[in-house]
């Protein structure tokens, strides 16, 4: 049988349901002390004093680390060397780490941290995009000639969309344990990218000759929040462990997690679209603005993805996109599922609805008219030569949800009458997404991801990758792919713990790249390994290798003679190992200066339809149903694949109407789960998930990645549904009752005062 | 100082030494090595730390160990029997109910309690679990990975247990050493902190070794007596106990409020008296108690006294309680048949929320007139308040004189809410008016249907 396409139990499920799975906070490390972080009291200023004496006087046992104690450069290397491990002379945002404390108990560490006196000469902070003027990243795309395009347009339609900070809210907060040894340092953490942290620690302890080892504990959710931020908390724990000479646990509580960790970049996207009378897009002029916060982190890459996806899944001959990310004195923003694409695609989908209303074309028809077909060319000049499913996902989601009939009915019956209604008003909204899988442009070529597969003498197959499972099911799907590559039973496969001492660098677990890139490397490696063992069996039997086949765990010759069991072959010829490196197909290049070329090897396509009601008395939104048709190329594990789509869709939809991190004067006001709201089971809708499988020829099994695309346009479909129900078009998210009330009052004022 | 406790965890006795107010979560994880329950927030919002206490889900981060002694504690580690997974666990494995797994232990124990719950309080139906019931039962357990859909599928796919096994899972309350009321008051006078369900106290934080008085152990504070004239509710009654009691059927405004207090794990612990004493302007049950004309029996060093509940809240989080005084009983006049009850909470989300505005209305129809009108609201002032001008406008009016829109406008006119992290002054004012209008409209519609 083949394992790909089936849904066996995930290997980590048993330990997760019986309570034995060990997350970082669950690990018992004898003699470990506990860390706490001292943070800046103002968003911007010059640090004049960090006085640890009062803390030492109260508790003589504590260990304190400040920037002065760093053995090497005071910088976390992400993209630019601007992010200090501990601020020393200046602080760039509120709650920036200034010093670290370790003590035998968490309570003592916390108490000591509170006694450390910090004086900062406050300076006027830059807090909003309106005030910001320092550019931390920029990029642009020019396709065709946008002025020519506008000259051809019958209508020119403008619109602006804004979004704020967005919290990952993984259920397990950030945490690491650092364990010093003799010339070694081991860090175990809740993280997505062991080699990122490895790299950061090597740099941090440069010159000390320390050998670094990073291991991933069972990780309770990431969504991008545990991509680069563990570099920071991991570095902190490492410094404390070095200073104490003993293990240090640095486990954030929820409050500290929210104030200390990165968020999704706030955005402002401006559209100017030229449209022909029949609804054909002829010109798009788009400006994407991101609030980077105080440091660069991954911002240039987030901006790049936002810009490449900004024109949506629609063909248009003349496109100009300008992207800029600006510095503010707010906490730095970083990776979050979708990585910039949700901001720019949500803006685009709202612009499509605006166009539809102006031209009186319904949302589905307008999208079907403009959506990409095979052979179309993207703004980066990439020809979409295969696996283009925009029309199919639109049609399938629309048919399943009966979109057109409902939209038209609610539009006529309800929208205009809203507020005179006594009952909740129904609305339905649709949105279309595309998402490039894997790193942008030449990223994968540069990264050259590695993965290894081994056969032990006991007949076990070990998969060695740095790709991590933080809920998505990585270990399950990679094991399936290796089992099929080798032609063996899934029960033989063990996916090794991500441990930089043992697994090669497969690159980070981000960007919907794991199945497509690492799965591809592993599939090739497994096939090569299978051939190795088969060749050994053939050679021992004295027959040509091609005459030997493995079926049902036994090697047989072409005439059916039984040669060996897999176990015996492994015992005789093992251990065997194959390490493979990712190779980007020739001819697929991307120019990072002109932003022209093959931006991504393949694109996923998704259509979200959101059905909801809005209560006219409270403007509360009640989600009823979300239908998602998503082309994933190939669903390696359909149950997990649907789980990704449903979980991602709820995050996206809730980002549209519910979830909001309020940032005032550089401070997150809702800095605990009581006020930082995410949906409960009662808020969540029922889901209808349609897996579409149009394989990408270049990819293993045709799979195109599924991690991020569910996040891209759920918010847009939600806003569209609210507009369908109420006639209120929110231009910023979330569309909370408070924001809808403002729109309602503006509409009423406009009615009363036609001037 | 620490005390010796013997906890009964997953059917085994576990002796431990701990401060009385140490969190049960920490005892389980650190002292007993049961790390299945997770800390996701430390304030009872996420449910990752949920365990069962005598078969009912609680947030173990909000339970002081002193209140767990003698009670049957079930953690996720106790669901499987030896190597055999509970069918519920099996279903989570096969149906994709598990992703990152951090919420899973809390969800599993809560779902097990839901499926085994054979009592009738609006939540049941393990035989044929309905999606809405499951959603309500799990409202106190946040999941960020699944969108909840695979979790619902997993629970629905779980085969029902034979009733006798469910009964076995339900545990008889152990005898508690009762604390005489007089002793409790003496201790309070000496500076001890009163504790009840601890769902606010443990969030605010308390020294684990602080001297305490456990109000759940005072007999005078427990039990509900449903008389013809008065329904007399012990201050230490939990919202779950109230919802399960027949009296809830007579006090519908309070019943609806109780259903909106936190998630299930909070309702099993939080007490009505605690809700009053905490005196939050956003307290869910408080407008209902105001609208029901409740009165409070207090006991202090000078003996008992009775005050109208409307005189209880004297300012922002301030009460009329004197030093050493306790709320003992909540007495609510038994509403005559036909009384109109209406409750509406406008929160930050559909469940497990803090209110932006919360309103309760109770009134009696007399012929074609509206009488005995009581309307009360929370989150619109520094304390829960009666909307007396609005009541006066409506009192004794017929359909022509008590227009819903006028009532809404009157309600808006008598409050001046504030901006905070949850909402805005504008929205609160507007939505208060809309909700009051809706309630008055509902009153007239209920009359229409009754007479028609």
Interface residues (C-beta under 8 A of the other chain):
Chain A: X7 X9 X10 X12 X13 X14 X16 X17 X18 X19 X20 X21 X22 X23 X25 X26 X28 X168 X169 X170 X171 X172 X173 X218 X219 X220 X221 X222 X223 X253 X254 X422 X470 X471 X472 X473 X616 X617 X618 X619 X620 X622 X639 X640 X642 X643 X646 X647 X648 X649 X650 X651 X658 X662 X669 X670 X672 X673 X674 X675 X677 X678 X679 X680 X681 X682 X683 X684 X686 X687 X689 X737 X738 X741 X742
Chain B: X29 X33 X34 X35 X36 X37 X38 X39 X40 X41 X42 X43 X45 X46 X48 X75 X76 X77 X79 X80 X85 X89 X92 X93 X94 X95 X96 X98 X99 X100 X101 X102 X103 X104 X105 X108 X131 X134 X135 X136 X138 X139 X140 X141 X142 X143 X144 X145 X146 X147 X148 X149 X150 X151 X152 X203 X263 X346 X348 X349 X350 X351 X352 X353 X354 X356 X421 X422 X423 X424 X426 X427 X430 X431 X434 X435 X437 X438 X441
